[in-house]
Amino acid sequence: MPIIFVIVLLSALRYLEVGPFAALSWWWIAGLFVLAFVWFEFIERALGLDKRKEHKQAEKNRKDRIKRTLK
């Protein structure tokens, strides 16, 4: 997620031509877009990070449900 914030910040700074970012090539920003796309579409799935978050949430919900039932 931090890469998204960096992309948005760099895009805004480049668009507004602030300081040294005025000379920054749009290709660097486009490259970060590609990197973010590859990360979220392929690498995160390959490492199982997307499912890990879902499993943690499901486990928390299951424990909460057990607590409510036993009270």
mmCIF file as Biopython writes it, N, C-alpha, C and O atoms, coordinates in Angstrom:
data_model
#
loop_
_atom_site.group_PDB
_atom_site.id
_atom_site.type_symbol
_atom_site.label_atom_id
_atom_site.label_alt_id
_atom_site.label_comp_id
_atom_site.label_asym_id
_atom_site.label_entity_id
_atom_site.label_seq_id
_atom_site.pdbx_PDB_ins_code
_atom_site.Cartn_x
_atom_site.Cartn_y
_atom_site.Cartn_z
_atom_site.occupancy
_atom_site.B_iso_or_equiv
_atom_site.auth_seq_id
_atom_site.auth_asym_id
_atom_site.pdbx_PDB_model_num
ATOM 1   N N  . MET A ? 1  ? 0.801   -1.199  0.000   1.0 0.0 1  A 1 
ATOM 2   C CA . MET A ? 1  ? 0.000   0.000   0.000   1.0 0.0 1  A 1 
ATOM 3   C C  . MET A ? 1  ? 0.855   1.280   0.000   1.0 0.0 1  A 1 
ATOM 4   O O  . MET A ? 1  ? 0.462   2.275   -0.609  1.0 0.0 1  A 1 
ATOM 5   N N  . PRO A ? 2  ? 1.999   1.268   0.664   1.0 0.0 2  A 1 
ATOM 6   C CA . PRO A ? 2  ? 2.823   2.485   0.637   1.0 0.0 2  A 1 
ATOM 7   C C  . PRO A ? 2  ? 3.241   2.890   -0.772  1.0 0.0 2  A 1 
ATOM 8   O O  . PRO A ? 2  ? 3.422   4.076   -1.050  1.0 0.0 2  A 1 
ATOM 9   N N  . ILE A ? 3  ? 3.392   1.920   -1.654  1.0 0.0 3  A 1 
ATOM 10  C CA . ILE A ? 3  ? 3.797   2.265   -3.024  1.0 0.0 3  A 1 
ATOM 11  C C  . ILE A ? 3  ? 2.719   3.094   -3.711  1.0 0.0 3  A 1 
ATOM 12  O O  . ILE A ? 3  ? 3.034   3.935   -4.553  1.0 0.0 3  A 1 
ATOM 13  N N  . ILE A ? 4  ? 1.471   2.875   -3.371  1.0 0.0 4  A 1 
ATOM 14  C CA . ILE A ? 4  ? 0.368   3.660   -3.947  1.0 0.0 4  A 1 
ATOM 15  C C  . ILE A ? 4  ? 0.482   5.114   -3.502  1.0 0.0 4  A 1 
ATOM 16  O O  . ILE A ? 4  ? 0.294   6.033   -4.299  1.0 0.0 4  A 1 
ATOM 17  N N  . PHE A ? 5  ? 0.792   5.316   -2.212  1.0 0.0 5  A 1 
ATOM 18  C CA . PHE A ? 5  ? 0.947   6.679   -1.705  1.0 0.0 5  A 1 
ATOM 19  C C  . PHE A ? 5  ? 2.125   7.380   -2.389  1.0 0.0 5  A 1 
ATOM 20  O O  . PHE A ? 5  ? 2.042   8.566   -2.709  1.0 0.0 5  A 1 
ATOM 21  N N  . VAL A ? 6  ? 3.206   6.656   -2.608  1.0 0.0 6  A 1 
ATOM 22  C CA . VAL A ? 6  ? 4.370   7.229   -3.284  1.0 0.0 6  A 1 
ATOM 23  C C  . VAL A ? 6  ? 4.013   7.618   -4.713  1.0 0.0 6  A 1 
ATOM 24  O O  . VAL A ? 6  ? 4.396   8.688   -5.185  1.0 0.0 6  A 1 
ATOM 25  N N  . ILE A ? 7  ? 3.287   6.759   -5.390  1.0 0.0 7  A 1 
ATOM 26  C CA . ILE A ? 7  ? 2.883   7.044   -6.769  1.0 0.0 7  A 1 
ATOM 27  C C  . ILE A ? 7  ? 2.016   8.296   -6.834  1.0 0.0 7  A 1 
ATOM 28  O O  . ILE A ? 7  ? 2.235   9.166   -7.676  1.0 0.0 7  A 1 
ATOM 29  N N  . VAL A ? 8  ? 1.045   8.384   -5.955  1.0 0.0 8  A 1 
ATOM 30  C CA . VAL A ? 8  ? 0.150   9.546   -5.941  1.0 0.0 8  A 1 
ATOM 31  C C  . VAL A ? 8  ? 0.936   10.815  -5.615  1.0 0.0 8  A 1 
ATOM 32  O O  . VAL A ? 8  ? 0.743   11.851  -6.251  1.0 0.0 8  A 1 
ATOM 33  N N  . LEU A ? 9  ? 1.814   10.730  -4.630  1.0 0.0 9  A 1 
ATOM 34  C CA . LEU A ? 9  ? 2.611   11.894  -4.242  1.0 0.0 9  A 1 
ATOM 35  C C  . LEU A ? 9  ? 3.533   12.339  -5.377  1.0 0.0 9  A 1 
ATOM 36  O O  . LEU A ? 9  ? 3.596   13.525  -5.699  1.0 0.0 9  A 1 
ATOM 37  N N  . LEU A ? 10 ? 4.248   11.389  -5.981  1.0 0.0 10 A 1 
ATOM 38  C CA . LEU A ? 10 ? 5.128   11.741  -7.091  1.0 0.0 10 A 1 
ATOM 39  C C  . LEU A ? 10 ? 4.354   12.301  -8.282  1.0 0.0 10 A 1 
ATOM 40  O O  . LEU A ? 10 ? 4.807   13.237  -8.941  1.0 0.0 10 A 1 
ATOM 41  N N  . SER A ? 11 ? 3.191   11.725  -8.551  1.0 0.0 11 A 1 
ATOM 42  C CA . SER A ? 11 ? 2.373   12.230  -9.658  1.0 0.0 11 A 1 
ATOM 43  C C  . SER A ? 11 ? 1.944   13.670  -9.402  1.0 0.0 11 A 1 
ATOM 44  O O  . SER A ? 11 ? 2.000   14.510  -10.300 1.0 0.0 11 A 1 
ATOM 45  N N  . ALA A ? 12 ? 1.519   13.950  -8.180  1.0 0.0 12 A 1 
ATOM 46  C CA . ALA A ? 12 ? 1.089   15.309  -7.845  1.0 0.0 12 A 1 
ATOM 47  C C  . ALA A ? 12 ? 2.261   16.290  -7.922  1.0 0.0 12 A 1 
ATOM 48  O O  . ALA A ? 12 ? 2.133   17.382  -8.475  1.0 0.0 12 A 1 
ATOM 49  N N  . LEU A ? 13 ? 3.399   15.888  -7.362  1.0 0.0 13 A 1 
ATOM 50  C CA . LEU A ? 13 ? 4.567   16.769  -7.395  1.0 0.0 13 A 1 
ATOM 51  C C  . LEU A ? 13 ? 5.049   17.008  -8.826  1.0 0.0 13 A 1 
ATOM 52  O O  . LEU A ? 13 ? 5.457   18.117  -9.169  1.0 0.0 13 A 1 
ATOM 53  N N  . ARG A ? 14 ? 5.002   15.989  -9.639  1.0 0.0 14 A 1 
ATOM 54  C CA . ARG A ? 14 ? 5.427   16.134  -11.041 1.0 0.0 14 A 1 
ATOM 55  C C  . ARG A ? 14 ? 4.440   17.006  -11.813 1.0 0.0 14 A 1 
ATOM 56  O O  . ARG A ? 14 ? 4.838   17.870  -12.594 1.0 0.0 14 A 1 
ATOM 57  N N  . TYR A ? 15 ? 3.159   16.773  -11.587 1.0 0.0 15 A 1 
ATOM 58  C CA . TYR A ? 15 ? 2.133   17.545  -12.293 1.0 0.0 15 A 1 
ATOM 59  C C  . TYR A ? 15 ? 2.209   19.025  -11.917 1.0 0.0 15 A 1 
ATOM 60  O O  . TYR A ? 15 ? 2.075   19.897  -12.775 1.0 0.0 15 A 1 
ATOM 61  N N  . LEU A ? 16 ? 2.424   19.300  -10.634 1.0 0.0 16 A 1 
ATOM 62  C CA . LEU A ? 16 ? 2.504   20.680  -10.167 1.0 0.0 16 A 1 
ATOM 63  C C  . LEU A ? 16 ? 3.893   21.291  -10.369 1.0 0.0 16 A 1 
ATOM 64  O O  . LEU A ? 16 ? 4.110   22.463  -10.062 1.0 0.0 16 A 1 
ATOM 65  N N  . GLU A ? 17 ? 4.824   20.499  -10.884 1.0 0.0 17 A 1 
ATOM 66  C CA . GLU A ? 17 ? 6.189   20.933  -11.173 1.0 0.0 17 A 1 
ATOM 67  C C  . GLU A ? 17 ? 6.857   21.575  -9.954  1.0 0.0 17 A 1 
ATOM 68  O O  . GLU A ? 17 ? 7.323   22.714  -9.999  1.0 0.0 17 A 1 
ATOM 69  N N  . VAL A ? 18 ? 6.884   20.811  -8.875  1.0 0.0 18 A 1 
ATOM 70  C CA . VAL A ? 18 ? 7.471   21.277  -7.627  1.0 0.0 18 A 1 
ATOM 71  C C  . VAL A ? 18 ? 8.939   20.874  -7.565  1.0 0.0 18 A 1 
ATOM 72  O O  . VAL A ? 18 ? 9.270   19.695  -7.691  1.0 0.0 18 A 1 
ATOM 73  N N  . GLY A ? 19 ? 9.813   21.850  -7.370  1.0 0.0 19 A 1 
ATOM 74  C CA . GLY A ? 19 ? 11.238  21.626  -7.148  1.0 0.0 19 A 1 
ATOM 75  C C  . GLY A ? 19 ? 11.879  20.666  -8.137  1.0 0.0 19 A 1 
ATOM 76  O O  . GLY A ? 19 ? 11.678  20.782  -9.346  1.0 0.0 19 A 1 
ATOM 77  N N  . PRO A ? 20 ? 12.663  19.703  -7.613  1.0 0.0 20 A 1 
ATOM 78  C CA . PRO A ? 20 ? 13.380  18.786  -8.496  1.0 0.0 20 A 1 
ATOM 79  C C  . PRO A ? 20 ? 12.455  17.793  -9.208  1.0 0.0 20 A 1 
ATOM 80  O O  . PRO A ? 20 ? 12.872  17.126  -10.155 1.0 0.0 20 A 1 
ATOM 81  N N  . PHE A ? 21 ? 11.239  17.697  -8.766  1.0 0.0 21 A 1 
ATOM 82  C CA . PHE A ? 21 ? 10.297  16.773  -9.392  1.0 0.0 21 A 1 
ATOM 83  C C  . PHE A ? 21 ? 9.781   17.280  -10.734 1.0 0.0 21 A 1 
ATOM 84  O O  . PHE A ? 21 ? 9.189   16.526  -11.506 1.0 0.0 21 A 1 
ATOM 85  N N  . ALA A ? 22 ? 10.009  18.555  -11.001 1.0 0.0 22 A 1 
ATOM 86  C CA . ALA A ? 22 ? 9.587   19.122  -12.285 1.0 0.0 22 A 1 
ATOM 87  C C  . ALA A ? 22 ? 10.343  18.465  -13.442 1.0 0.0 22 A 1 
ATOM 88  O O  . ALA A ? 22 ? 9.809   18.335  -14.543 1.0 0.0 22 A 1 
ATOM 89  N N  . ALA A ? 23 ? 11.576  18.058  -13.189 1.0 0.0 23 A 1 
ATOM 90  C CA . ALA A ? 23 ? 12.388  17.440  -14.236 1.0 0.0 23 A 1 
ATOM 91  C C  . ALA A ? 23 ? 12.265  15.916  -14.246 1.0 0.0 23 A 1 
ATOM 92  O O  . ALA A ? 23 ? 12.851  15.251  -15.100 1.0 0.0 23 A 1 
ATOM 93  N N  . LEU A ? 24 ? 11.513  15.369  -13.308 1.0 0.0 24 A 1 
ATOM 94  C CA . LEU A ? 24 ? 11.337  13.916  -13.224 1.0 0.0 24 A 1 
ATOM 95  C C  . LEU A ? 24 ? 10.554  13.411  -14.428 1.0 0.0 24 A 1 
ATOM 96  O O  . LEU A ? 24 ? 9.516   13.966  -14.789 1.0 0.0 24 A 1 
ATOM 97  N N  . SER A ? 25 ? 11.059  12.370  -15.031 1.0 0.0 25 A 1 
ATOM 98  C CA . SER A ? 25 ? 10.392  11.806  -16.197 1.0 0.0 25 A 1 
ATOM 99  C C  . SER A ? 25 ? 9.121   11.076  -15.782 1.0 0.0 25 A 1 
ATOM 100 O O  . SER A ? 25 ? 9.082   10.443  -14.727 1.0 0.0 25 A 1 
ATOM 101 N N  . TRP A ? 26 ? 8.091   11.162  -16.603 1.0 0.0 26 A 1 
ATOM 102 C CA . TRP A ? 26 ? 6.848   10.443  -16.340 1.0 0.0 26 A 1 
ATOM 103 C C  . TRP A ? 26 ? 7.065   8.942   -16.417 1.0 0.0 26 A 1 
ATOM 104 O O  . TRP A ? 26 ? 6.266   8.174   -15.882 1.0 0.0 26 A 1 
ATOM 105 N N  . TRP A ? 27 ? 8.135   8.514   -17.076 1.0 0.0 27 A 1 
ATOM 106 C CA . TRP A ? 27 ? 8.417   7.081   -17.187 1.0 0.0 27 A 1 
ATOM 107 C C  . TRP A ? 27 ? 8.713   6.459   -15.826 1.0 0.0 27 A 1 
ATOM 108 O O  . TRP A ? 27 ? 8.392   5.292   -15.599 1.0 0.0 27 A 1 
ATOM 109 N N  . TRP A ? 28 ? 9.321   7.220   -14.920 1.0 0.0 28 A 1 
ATOM 110 C CA . TRP A ? 28 ? 9.575   6.708   -13.572 1.0 0.0 28 A 1 
ATOM 111 C C  . TRP A ? 28 ? 8.257   6.439   -12.859 1.0 0.0 28 A 1 
ATOM 112 O O  . TRP A ? 28 ? 8.103   5.421   -12.183 1.0 0.0 28 A 1 
ATOM 113 N N  . ILE A ? 29 ? 7.326   7.341   -13.011 1.0 0.0 29 A 1 
ATOM 114 C CA . ILE A ? 29 ? 6.027   7.189   -12.363 1.0 0.0 29 A 1 
ATOM 115 C C  . ILE A ? 29 ? 5.250   6.045   -13.008 1.0 0.0 29 A 1 
ATOM 116 O O  . ILE A ? 29 ? 4.608   5.253   -12.318 1.0 0.0 29 A 1 
ATOM 117 N N  . ALA A ? 30 ? 5.313   5.967   -14.332 1.0 0.0 30 A 1 
ATOM 118 C CA . ALA A ? 30 ? 4.658   4.859   -15.029 1.0 0.0 30 A 1 
ATOM 119 C C  . ALA A ? 30 ? 5.273   3.527   -14.617 1.0 0.0 30 A 1 
ATOM 120 O O  . ALA A ? 30 ? 4.566   2.529   -14.477 1.0 0.0 30 A 1 
ATOM 121 N N  . GLY A ? 31 ? 6.580   3.512   -14.425 1.0 0.0 31 A 1 
ATOM 122 C CA . GLY A ? 31 ? 7.252   2.299   -13.966 1.0 0.0 31 A 1 
ATOM 123 C C  . GLY A ? 31 ? 6.772   1.868   -12.591 1.0 0.0 31 A 1 
ATOM 124 O O  . GLY A ? 31 ? 6.615   0.676   -12.327 1.0 0.0 31 A 1 
ATOM 125 N N  . LEU A ? 32 ? 6.537   2.843   -11.712 1.0 0.0 32 A 1 
ATOM 126 C CA . LEU A ? 32 ? 6.000   2.515   -10.388 1.0 0.0 32 A 1 
ATOM 127 C C  . LEU A ? 32 ? 4.577   1.979   -10.483 1.0 0.0 32 A 1 
ATOM 128 O O  . LEU A ? 32 ? 4.194   1.094   -9.716  1.0 0.0 32 A 1 
ATOM 129 N N  . PHE A ? 33 ? 3.789   2.509   -11.420 1.0 0.0 33 A 1 
ATOM 130 C CA . PHE A ? 33 ? 2.450   1.973   -11.650 1.0 0.0 33 A 1 
ATOM 131 C C  . PHE A ? 33 ? 2.522   0.506   -12.064 1.0 0.0 33 A 1 
ATOM 132 O O  . PHE A ? 33 ? 1.761   -0.327  -11.572 1.0 0.0 33 A 1 
ATOM 133 N N  . VAL A ? 34 ? 3.439   0.203   -12.965 1.0 0.0 34 A 1 
ATOM 134 C CA . VAL A ? 34 ? 3.607   -1.181  -13.429 1.0 0.0 34 A 1 
ATOM 135 C C  . VAL A ? 34 ? 4.064   -2.071  -12.279 1.0 0.0 34 A 1 
ATOM 136 O O  . VAL A ? 34 ? 3.569   -3.185  -12.112 1.0 0.0 34 A 1 
ATOM 137 N N  . LEU A ? 35 ? 5.008   -1.573  -11.491 1.0 0.0 35 A 1 
ATOM 138 C CA . LEU A ? 35 ? 5.491   -2.330  -10.338 1.0 0.0 35 A 1 
ATOM 139 C C  . LEU A ? 35 ? 4.358   -2.629  -9.355  1.0 0.0 35 A 1 
ATOM 140 O O  . LEU A ? 35 ? 4.240   -3.752  -8.866  1.0 0.0 35 A 1 
ATOM 141 N N  . ALA A ? 36 ? 3.533   -1.633  -9.068  1.0 0.0 36 A 1 
ATOM 142 C CA . ALA A ? 36 ? 2.405   -1.833  -8.157  1.0 0.0 36 A 1 
ATOM 143 C C  . ALA A ? 36 ? 1.422   -2.844  -8.737  1.0 0.0 36 A 1 
ATOM 144 O O  . ALA A ? 36 ? 0.915   -3.700  -8.011  1.0 0.0 36 A 1 
ATOM 145 N N  . PHE A ? 37 ? 1.150   -2.756  -10.021 1.0 0.0 37 A 1 
ATOM 146 C CA . PHE A ? 37 ? 0.234   -3.701  -10.661 1.0 0.0 37 A 1 
ATOM 147 C C  . PHE A ? 37 ? 0.766   -5.130  -10.559 1.0 0.0 37 A 1 
ATOM 148 O O  . PHE A ? 37 ? 0.034   -6.049  -10.193 1.0 0.0 37 A 1 
ATOM 149 N N  . VAL A ? 38 ? 2.034   -5.304  -10.883 1.0 0.0 38 A 1 
ATOM 150 C CA . VAL A ? 38 ? 2.638   -6.640  -10.822 1.0 0.0 38 A 1 
ATOM 151 C C  . VAL A ? 38 ? 2.614   -7.164  -9.394  1.0 0.0 38 A 1 
ATOM 152 O O  . VAL A ? 38 ? 2.329   -8.340  -9.172  1.0 0.0 38 A 1 
ATOM 153 N N  . TRP A ? 39 ? 2.911   -6.302  -8.420  1.0 0.0 39 A 1 
ATOM 154 C CA . TRP A ? 39 ? 2.906   -6.727  -7.025  1.0 0.0 39 A 1 
ATOM 155 C C  . TRP A ? 39 ? 1.521   -7.208  -6.610  1.0 0.0 39 A 1 
ATOM 156 O O  . TRP A ? 39 ? 1.384   -8.316  -6.093  1.0 0.0 39 A 1 
ATOM 157 N N  . PHE A ? 40 ? 0.496   -6.392  -6.829  1.0 0.0 40 A 1 
ATOM 158 C CA . PHE A ? 40 ? -0.832  -6.728  -6.336  1.0 0.0 40 A 1 
ATOM 159 C C  . PHE A ? 40 ? -1.503  -7.844  -7.130  1.0 0.0 40 A 1 
ATOM 160 O O  . PHE A ? 40 ? -2.335  -8.568  -6.584  1.0 0.0 40 A 1 
ATOM 161 N N  . GLU A ? 41 ? -1.164  -7.995  -8.384  1.0 0.0 41 A 1 
ATOM 162 C CA . GLU A ? 41 ? -1.817  -9.010  -9.203  1.0 0.0 41 A 1 
ATOM 163 C C  . GLU A ? 41 ? -1.106  -10.355 -9.193  1.0 0.0 41 A 1 
ATOM 164 O O  . GLU A ? 41 ? -1.759  -11.392 -9.309  1.0 0.0 41 A 1 
ATOM 165 N N  . PHE A ? 42 ? 0.202   -10.362 -9.059  1.0 0.0 42 A 1 
ATOM 166 C CA . PHE A ? 42 ? 0.936   -11.610 -9.220  1.0 0.0 42 A 1 
ATOM 167 C C  . PHE A ? 42 ? 1.734   -12.002 -7.976  1.0 0.0 42 A 1 
ATOM 168 O O  . PHE A ? 42 ? 1.560   -13.103 -7.453  1.0 0.0 42 A 1 
ATOM 169 N N  . ILE A ? 43 ? 2.595   -11.125 -7.506  1.0 0.0 43 A 1 
ATOM 170 C CA . ILE A ? 43 ? 3.511   -11.482 -6.425  1.0 0.0 43 A 1 
ATOM 171 C C  . ILE A ? 43 ? 2.758   -11.730 -5.123  1.0 0.0 43 A 1 
ATOM 172 O O  . ILE A ? 43 ? 3.042   -12.697 -4.416  1.0 0.0 43 A 1 
ATOM 173 N N  . GLU A ? 44 ? 1.804   -10.865 -4.803  1.0 0.0 44 A 1 
ATOM 174 C CA . GLU A ? 44 ? 1.052   -11.038 -3.566  1.0 0.0 44 A 1 
ATOM 175 C C  . GLU A ? 44 ? 0.292   -12.364 -3.567  1.0 0.0 44 A 1 
ATOM 176 O O  . GLU A ? 44 ? 0.236   -13.045 -2.544  1.0 0.0 44 A 1 
ATOM 177 N N  . ARG A ? 45 ? -0.286  -12.730 -4.696  1.0 0.0 45 A 1 
ATOM 178 C CA . ARG A ? 45 ? -0.981  -14.016 -4.810  1.0 0.0 45 A 1 
ATOM 179 C C  . ARG A ? 45 ? -0.011  -15.178 -4.710  1.0 0.0 45 A 1 
ATOM 180 O O  . ARG A ? 45 ? -0.294  -16.176 -4.047  1.0 0.0 45 A 1 
ATOM 181 N N  . ALA A ? 46 ? 1.138   -15.050 -5.370  1.0 0.0 46 A 1 
ATOM 182 C CA . ALA A ? 46 ? 2.116   -16.134 -5.363  1.0 0.0 46 A 1 
ATOM 183 C C  . ALA A ? 46 ? 2.650   -16.402 -3.958  1.0 0.0 46 A 1 
ATOM 184 O O  . ALA A ? 46 ? 2.914   -17.551 -3.603  1.0 0.0 46 A 1 
ATOM 185 N N  . LEU A ? 47 ? 2.807   -15.359 -3.167  1.0 0.0 47 A 1 
ATOM 186 C CA . LEU A ? 47 ? 3.291   -15.515 -1.797  1.0 0.0 47 A 1 
ATOM 187 C C  . LEU A ? 47 ? 2.184   -15.874 -0.822  1.0 0.0 47 A 1 
ATOM 188 O O  . LEU A ? 47 ? 2.455   -16.211 0.330   1.0 0.0 47 A 1 
ATOM 189 N N  . GLY A ? 48 ? 0.937   -15.804 -1.275  1.0 0.0 48 A 1 
ATOM 190 C CA . GLY A ? 48 ? -0.190  -16.151 -0.418  1.0 0.0 48 A 1 
ATOM 191 C C  . GLY A ? 48 ? -0.579  -15.058 0.559   1.0 0.0 48 A 1 
ATOM 192 O O  . GLY A ? 48 ? -1.304  -15.318 1.519   1.0 0.0 48 A 1 
ATOM 193 N N  . LEU A ? 49 ? -0.113  -13.849 0.333   1.0 0.0 49 A 1 
ATOM 194 C CA . LEU A ? 49 ? -0.407  -12.761 1.264   1.0 0.0 49 A 1 
ATOM 195 C C  . LEU A ? 49 ? -1.875  -12.372 1.263   1.0 0.0 49 A 1 
ATOM 196 O O  . LEU A ? 49 ? -2.405  -11.959 2.294   1.0 0.0 49 A 1 
ATOM 197 N N  . ASP A ? 50 ? -2.542  -12.498 0.118   1.0 0.0 50 A 1 
ATOM 198 C CA . ASP A ? 50 ? -3.949  -12.133 0.050   1.0 0.0 50 A 1 
ATOM 199 C C  . ASP A ? 50 ? -4.800  -13.118 0.848   1.0 0.0 50 A 1 
ATOM 200 O O  . ASP A ? 50 ? -5.741  -12.706 1.526   1.0 0.0 50 A 1 
ATOM 201 N N  . LYS A ? 51 ? -4.491  -14.390 0.782   1.0 0.0 51 A 1 
ATOM 202 C CA . LYS A ? 51 ? -5.254  -15.407 1.514   1.0 0.0 51 A 1 
ATOM 203 C C  . LYS A ? 51 ? -4.940  -15.378 3.005   1.0 0.0 51 A 1 
ATOM 204 O O  . LYS A ? 51 ? -5.806  -15.666 3.831   1.0 0.0 51 A 1 
ATOM 205 N N  . ARG A ? 52 ? -3.705  -15.031 3.349   1.0 0.0 52 A 1 
ATOM 206 C CA . ARG A ? 52 ? -3.323  -14.981 4.756   1.0 0.0 52 A 1 
ATOM 207 C C  . ARG A ? 52 ? -4.173  -13.973 5.519   1.0 0.0 52 A 1 
ATOM 208 O O  . ARG A ? 52 ? -4.592  -14.234 6.646   1.0 0.0 52 A 1 
ATOM 209 N N  . LYS A ? 53 ? -4.426  -12.821 4.902   1.0 0.0 53 A 1 
ATOM 210 C CA . LYS A ? 53 ? -5.256  -11.802 5.543   1.0 0.0 53 A 1 
ATOM 211 C C  . LYS A ? 53 ? -6.676  -12.312 5.736   1.0 0.0 53 A 1 
ATOM 212 O O  . LYS A ? 53 ? -7.285  -12.086 6.781   1.0 0.0 53 A 1 
ATOM 213 N N  . GLU A ? 54 ? -7.202  -13.002 4.729   1.0 0.0 54 A 1 
ATOM 214 C CA . GLU A ? 54 ? -8.559  -13.550 4.824   1.0 0.0 54 A 1 
ATOM 215 C C  . GLU A ? 54 ? -8.644  -14.615 5.910   1.0 0.0 54 A 1 
ATOM 216 O O  . GLU A ? 54 ? -9.630  -14.669 6.645   1.0 0.0 54 A 1 
ATOM 217 N N  . HIS A ? 55 ? -7.627  -15.460 6.020   1.0 0.0 55 A 1 
ATOM 218 C CA . HIS A ? 55 ? -7.628  -16.511 7.029   1.0 0.0 55 A 1 
ATOM 219 C C  . HIS A ? 55 ? -7.565  -15.935 8.441   1.0 0.0 55 A 1 
ATOM 220 O O  . HIS A ? 55 ? -8.227  -16.436 9.350   1.0 0.0 55 A 1 
ATOM 221 N N  . LYS A ? 56 ? -6.775  -14.891 8.623   1.0 0.0 56 A 1 
ATOM 222 C CA . LYS A ? 56 ? -6.696  -14.250 9.938   1.0 0.0 56 A 1 
ATOM 223 C C  . LYS A ? 56 ? -8.050  -13.668 10.342  1.0 0.0 56 A 1 
ATOM 224 O O  . LYS A ? 56 ? -8.478  -13.813 11.487  1.0 0.0 56 A 1 
ATOM 225 N N  . GLN A ? 57 ? -8.714  -13.015 9.400   1.0 0.0 57 A 1 
ATOM 226 C CA . GLN A ? 57 ? -10.025 -12.431 9.691   1.0 0.0 57 A 1 
ATOM 227 C C  . GLN A ? 57 ? -11.053 -13.520 9.981   1.0 0.0 57 A 1 
ATOM 228 O O  . GLN A ? 57 ? -11.864 -13.371 10.896  1.0 0.0 57 A 1 
ATOM 229 N N  . ALA A ? 58 ? -11.033 -14.605 9.224   1.0 0.0 58 A 1 
ATOM 230 C CA . ALA A ? 58 ? -11.973 -15.708 9.445   1.0 0.0 58 A 1 
ATOM 231 C C  . ALA A ? 58 ? -11.737 -16.349 10.807  1.0 0.0 58 A 1 
ATOM 232 O O  . ALA A ? 58 ? -12.688 -16.697 11.507  1.0 0.0 58 A 1 
ATOM 233 N N  . GLU A ? 59 ? -10.477 -16.503 11.179  1.0 0.0 59 A 1 
ATOM 234 C CA . GLU A ? 59 ? -10.152 -17.082 12.490  1.0 0.0 59 A 1 
ATOM 235 C C  . GLU A ? 59 ? -10.629 -16.177 13.618  1.0 0.0 59 A 1 
ATOM 236 O O  . GLU A ? 59 ? -11.144 -16.663 14.625  1.0 0.0 59 A 1 
ATOM 237 N N  . LYS A ? 60 ? -10.466 -14.885 13.463  1.0 0.0 60 A 1 
ATOM 238 C CA . LYS A ? 60 ? -10.936 -13.932 14.478  1.0 0.0 60 A 1 
ATOM 239 C C  . LYS A ? 60 ? -12.456 -13.998 14.605  1.0 0.0 60 A 1 
ATOM 240 O O  . LYS A ? 60 ? -12.996 -14.005 15.711  1.0 0.0 60 A 1 
ATOM 241 N N  . ASN A ? 61 ? -13.138 -14.047 13.465  1.0 0.0 61 A 1 
ATOM 242 C CA . ASN A ? 61 ? -14.602 -14.141 13.491  1.0 0.0 61 A 1 
ATOM 243 C C  . ASN A ? 61 ? -15.053 -15.431 14.169  1.0 0.0 61 A 1 
ATOM 244 O O  . ASN A ? 61 ? -16.029 -15.428 14.919  1.0 0.0 61 A 1 
ATOM 245 N N  . ARG A ? 62 ? -14.344 -16.542 13.906  1.0 0.0 62 A 1 
ATOM 246 C CA . ARG A ? 62 ? -14.699 -17.822 14.514  1.0 0.0 62 A 1 
ATOM 247 C C  . ARG A ? 62 ? -14.533 -17.765 16.028  1.0 0.0 62 A 1 
ATOM 248 O O  . ARG A ? 62 ? -15.399 -18.243 16.761  1.0 0.0 62 A 1 
ATOM 249 N N  . LYS A ? 63 ? -13.430 -17.187 16.507  1.0 0.0 63 A 1 
ATOM 250 C CA . LYS A ? 63 ? -13.199 -17.081 17.948  1.0 0.0 63 A 1 
ATOM 251 C C  . LYS A ? 63 ? -14.237 -16.180 18.610  1.0 0.0 63 A 1 
ATOM 252 O O  . LYS A ? 63 ? -14.713 -16.477 19.705  1.0 0.0 63 A 1 
ATOM 253 N N  . ASP A ? 64 ? -14.587 -15.076 17.944  1.0 0.0 64 A 1 
ATOM 254 C CA . ASP A ? 64 ? -15.626 -14.187 18.486  1.0 0.0 64 A 1 
ATOM 255 C C  . ASP A ? 64 ? -16.966 -14.900 18.573  1.0 0.0 64 A 1 
ATOM 256 O O  . ASP A ? 64 ? -17.695 -14.744 19.553  1.0 0.0 64 A 1 
ATOM 257 N N  . ARG A ? 65 ? -17.292 -15.683 17.550  1.0 0.0 65 A 1 
ATOM 258 C CA . ARG A ? 65 ? -18.546 -16.425 17.536  1.0 0.0 65 A 1 
ATOM 259 C C  . ARG A ? 65 ? -18.576 -17.457 18.670  1.0 0.0 65 A 1 
ATOM 260 O O  . ARG A ? 65 ? -19.616 -17.650 19.300  1.0 0.0 65 A 1 
ATOM 261 N N  . ILE A ? 66 ? -17.452 -18.118 18.934  1.0 0.0 66 A 1 
ATOM 262 C CA . ILE A ? 66 ? -17.374 -19.098 20.029  1.0 0.0 66 A 1 
ATOM 263 C C  . ILE A ? 66 ? -17.547 -18.401 21.362  1.0 0.0 66 A 1 
ATOM 264 O O  . ILE A ? 66 ? -18.249 -18.909 22.236  1.0 0.0 66 A 1 
ATOM 265 N N  . LYS A ? 67 ? -16.923 -17.249 21.538  1.0 0.0 67 A 1 
ATOM 266 C CA . LYS A ? 67 ? -17.061 -16.492 22.787  1.0 0.0 67 A 1 
ATOM 267 C C  . LYS A ? 67 ? -18.516 -16.109 23.033  1.0 0.0 67 A 1 
ATOM 268 O O  . LYS A ? 67 ? -19.031 -16.256 24.141  1.0 0.0 67 A 1 
ATOM 269 N N  . ARG A ? 68 ? -19.177 -15.611 21.974  1.0 0.0 68 A 1 
ATOM 270 C CA . ARG A ? 68 ? -20.580 -15.196 22.120  1.0 0.0 68 A 1 
ATOM 271 C C  . ARG A ? 68 ? -21.467 -16.395 22.448  1.0 0.0 68 A 1 
ATOM 272 O O  . ARG A ? 68 ? -22.407 -16.266 23.233  1.0 0.0 68 A 1 
ATOM 273 N N  . THR A ? 69 ? -21.193 -17.526 21.878  1.0 0.0 69 A 1 
ATOM 274 C CA . THR A ? 69 ? -22.009 -18.722 22.103  1.0 0.0 69 A 1 
ATOM 275 C C  . THR A ? 69 ? -21.835 -19.254 23.514  1.0 0.0 69 A 1 
ATOM 276 O O  . THR A ? 69 ? -22.804 -19.714 24.117  1.0 0.0 69 A 1 
ATOM 277 N N  . LEU A ? 70 ? -20.644 -19.205 24.047  1.0 0.0 70 A 1 
ATOM 278 C CA . LEU A ? 70 ? -20.376 -19.773 25.359  1.0 0.0 70 A 1 
ATOM 279 C C  . LEU A ? 70 ? -20.744 -18.841 26.521  1.0 0.0 70 A 1 
ATOM 280 O O  . LEU A ? 70 ? -20.721 -19.261 27.678  1.0 0.0 70 A 1 
ATOM 281 N N  . LYS A ? 71 ? -21.071 -17.622 26.229  1.0 0.0 71 A 1 
ATOM 282 C CA . LYS A ? 71 ? -21.440 -16.681 27.300  1.0 0.0 71 A 1 
ATOM 283 C C  . LYS A ? 71 ? -22.863 -16.871 27.737  1.0 0.0 71 A 1 
ATOM 284 O O  . LYS A ? 71 ? -23.335 -16.163 28.627  1.0 0.0 71 A 1 
#
